[in-house]
Amino acid sequence: MSSDFWVDTGLAFGVGAITQGRGVIGTVGVSVYGATVGSYLKAEDPLPAQVGSFAGSVVGYYLGNGAIRYITPYAGNAASQIYGQFLGGVAGEVIGAEVEDMVRGVQ
């Protein structure tokens, strides 16, 4: 695996730990900051990563929290937290990557 993978993975892990329970503003802010730092560490243009991170973190935050609220009455708090965080994380990464690719194509 490339060193870029480990940079992105480490930053994503740190962002997730820092933003736990911070709300959408905190999550988006720290996520975009993490994307900026990652871009500079990889000597890349930060704009695509910033826009992708913004879009992905907003979608992931709301989708994950919506799933948690919907599932909790049926599956309990612990199971719904796991499912909601997983769903939000995956959706956020997919949307973020697609938006980042679109921005790269426009530049």
N, C-alpha and C positions, 0 to 999 in steps of 0.2 A: 504494500500500500504506500501511496505517496505521502510525503510529509504534509501536503495540503489537507489530506484527509484527517490527519491527527490534529492539525491546527483547527480545522472546522469542528471536529468532535470535541476537543477540549473547550473551545469557546461556547459551543452549544450546551455542554454540561454545566459550565460556569454560569451561563445566562439562566438556565433552568433553575439552578440552585438559588441564584440571587433574586429571581423574580417570583418565587413561590409565594402566593398570597398577596402580591403587590397591586393587583388590578390591571386593567388594560393599558393605562398610561405607563405604568412602571414596566410592564412586560414589553410593550412596543419600544419604549425608550431604550431600555437596556439591550434589547434584541438588535436594534438598528446600530447602537454603539458597538456591540460585539461584531456585527457584520463589517463595520468600518475598520475596526482594529484588525480583523482577519484579512481584509483586503490589503491593508497596508503591510501586514506581515508577509503576505504573498506577493507583494509588489504589483497589485492589480488595481484597476480603476474601481473606486468604491461605490459609484452610483448604482450599478446594477444590483450589487449585493444589498445596498441600503433599501432600494425600492422593493426588492424581493423579500427582504426581511420584514419590512413594514407590512406588506400585504399578507405574508404568511403568518406573522404573529397575530395580526388582527383576526384573520379567519380562524386560526388555530385556537385562539383565546375564546372567541364566542362559540365556536362549534364544540369545543371541549367542555366549557361550562354549561352549555345547553344540554349536552348529553348527560352530564352529572345531575343536573336538576331533573331531567326526565327519567333517568334510570333509578335514582335513589329510592323512590317508594317501592320499587319492585325488587331491587337487588341489594339494598343496604348501602350504607355510606362508603365502606371500604372498597367494595367491588365497583361501585359507580365511579369513585375517584380514579381507580386504576384504568377503567375503560375510557372515561372521559379524557384523562391525560394522554392516554395512548392515541385515541381518535384525534384529539386536537393537535398532538405533536405530528402525527403522520400527515394529516390534512395540511397543517401549516408548512411542513417541509415540501410537500408536493406543490402546493400553490406558490410558495416562495421560489422554488426552483423554476417553475414555469414562467413566473413574472420576471425573474432575473434573466432567463433566456430571451424573453421578449424584449426587455430593455437592451440587452446586448445586441440584438438584431436591429434595433432602431438606431443605435449609435453609429 
